[in-house]
Amino acid sequence: MTPLVVSIAGAIASVVLLGVIIELIRSRRLRERYALLWLLTGVVLLVLSLWRDGLNTIAGWAGVTGYPPAVLFALGLLFVIVVLLHYSTVISRLSDQNTILAQRVALLEAELGEREART
């Protein structure tokens, strides 16, 4: 069974995470597109932290026998990797759009300069 201190620490961290997420949503610094994902993550972490036997059950499924909270850490790490991959694709797309936008602005400036030169 997961030590009580670890469960309490995990629950406190999860509640703090949920508080930060709610504050980011309230201040409109986190879009709705990502808010549900983060809220779901916070709730899942809170449930896993409080349901001590549940974490042991999942650890048994994963074959972890020594320290069940390692499964919680592994799930969190996997989530962070998936989010980083998603953000990498978003940044790549925004970079391409930024290049196209800069090229269009340059063409418009060149066309404007030609029109001003004619008049």
Backbone torsions as a table, in degrees:
resi	resn	phi	psi	omega
1	MET	NA	145.8	179.3
2	THR	-65.8	134.4	177.7
3	PRO	-58.4	143.0	-177.5
4	LEU	-60.1	-38.8	-179.3
5	VAL	-62.3	-39.9	179.3
6	VAL	-67.1	-40.9	178.3
7	SER	-63.0	-43.0	179.7
8	ILE	-65.7	-44.2	179.1
9	ALA	-62.8	-41.2	177.9
10	GLY	-64.8	-39.9	178.8
11	ALA	-66.1	-42.2	178.5
12	ILE	-63.3	-44.0	178.8
13	ALA	-62.9	-38.6	179.2
14	SER	-66.4	-41.8	178.6
15	VAL	-65.1	-40.8	177.1
16	VAL	-62.5	-43.2	177.5
17	LEU	-59.7	-45.9	178.1
18	LEU	-61.7	-39.9	177.6
19	GLY	-62.4	-43.5	178.5
20	VAL	-63.9	-42.7	-179.9
21	ILE	-62.6	-45.7	-179.9
22	ILE	-63.4	-39.3	177.8
23	GLU	-65.4	-40.4	177.9
24	LEU	-64.8	-37.3	177.1
25	ILE	-67.6	-45.4	-179.0
26	ARG	-60.6	-39.4	-179.2
27	SER	-86.5	5.5	177.3
28	ARG	61.5	30.6	175.6
29	ARG	-97.1	-8.2	175.4
30	LEU	-123.5	121.5	-178.2
31	ARG	-72.8	156.6	179.6
32	GLU	-61.0	-28.4	-179.0
33	ARG	-56.9	-37.3	-177.7
34	TYR	-103.2	-15.6	-174.0
35	ALA	-61.4	-45.1	-178.8
36	LEU	-62.3	-41.1	179.3
37	LEU	-60.9	-45.0	-178.6
38	TRP	-71.0	-38.9	177.2
39	LEU	-63.8	-42.6	177.4
40	LEU	-61.0	-42.0	178.6
41	THR	-61.6	-46.0	179.1
42	GLY	-61.7	-41.4	179.4
43	VAL	-66.7	-43.1	179.0
44	VAL	-61.8	-43.5	178.0
45	LEU	-63.3	-38.9	178.5
46	LEU	-65.2	-44.9	179.7
47	VAL	-62.4	-45.7	180.0
48	LEU	-65.4	-31.9	178.5
49	SER	-70.9	-37.9	-176.7
50	LEU	-84.9	-33.6	-178.3
51	TRP	-88.6	85.4	-171.4
52	ARG	-62.8	-39.7	178.5
53	ASP	-70.7	-28.9	178.5
54	GLY	-64.3	-41.3	177.7
55	LEU	-65.0	-38.2	177.0
56	ASN	-65.6	-38.3	178.8
57	THR	-64.0	-47.4	179.5
58	ILE	-64.2	-38.4	177.8
59	ALA	-63.0	-38.0	176.8
60	GLY	-64.3	-40.8	176.8
61	TRP	-61.8	-37.5	-178.2
62	ALA	-82.8	-7.5	178.9
63	GLY	84.4	14.6	178.7
64	VAL	-89.5	117.4	-177.9
65	THR	-110.5	-24.2	-173.7
66	GLY	-77.5	-50.2	-173.1
67	TYR	-144.5	93.3	-175.9
68	PRO	-54.8	-35.8	178.5
69	PRO	-60.8	-14.9	176.2
70	ALA	-62.4	-28.1	177.0
71	VAL	-66.1	-41.5	177.7
72	LEU	-60.7	-44.1	177.5
73	PHE	-62.9	-43.4	-179.8
74	ALA	-63.9	-41.0	177.5
75	LEU	-63.9	-41.3	177.2
76	GLY	-63.5	-41.5	178.3
77	LEU	-64.8	-41.4	177.6
78	LEU	-61.9	-42.0	178.1
79	PHE	-62.0	-44.2	179.8
80	VAL	-62.3	-40.2	178.9
81	ILE	-63.8	-42.6	179.0
82	VAL	-64.4	-42.2	178.9
83	VAL	-64.9	-41.5	178.2
84	LEU	-63.2	-39.4	176.7
85	LEU	-62.9	-43.6	178.2
86	HIS	-61.5	-46.1	179.6
87	TYR	-64.7	-32.8	176.9
88	SER	-63.9	-41.2	178.3
89	THR	-68.3	-38.2	177.9
90	VAL	-64.3	-43.9	179.9
91	ILE	-64.7	-39.5	178.4
92	SER	-62.3	-44.9	179.5
93	ARG	-64.0	-42.7	179.1
94	LEU	-65.3	-35.9	177.6
95	SER	-64.0	-44.1	177.3
96	ASP	-62.8	-43.2	179.1
97	GLN	-65.1	-35.7	178.6
98	ASN	-64.9	-41.4	178.0
99	THR	-62.9	-46.2	179.4
100	ILE	-62.5	-42.3	179.1
101	LEU	-63.1	-42.6	178.4
102	ALA	-63.2	-39.6	177.9
103	GLN	-65.0	-41.5	178.9
104	ARG	-65.1	-40.5	178.0
105	VAL	-63.5	-41.4	178.9
106	ALA	-63.1	-42.2	178.0
107	LEU	-64.1	-41.6	178.3
108	LEU	-65.3	-39.3	177.3
109	GLU	-65.2	-40.1	178.3
110	ALA	-64.8	-42.6	179.2
111	GLU	-65.5	-40.1	178.0
112	LEU	-65.0	-40.6	177.7
113	GLY	-63.1	-40.2	177.4
114	GLU	-64.9	-40.5	179.8
115	ARG	-66.5	-39.9	179.2
116	GLU	-67.5	-34.4	179.7
117	ALA	-68.3	-32.7	179.7
118	ARG	-72.0	-29.5	-175.7
119	THR	-95.9	NA	NA
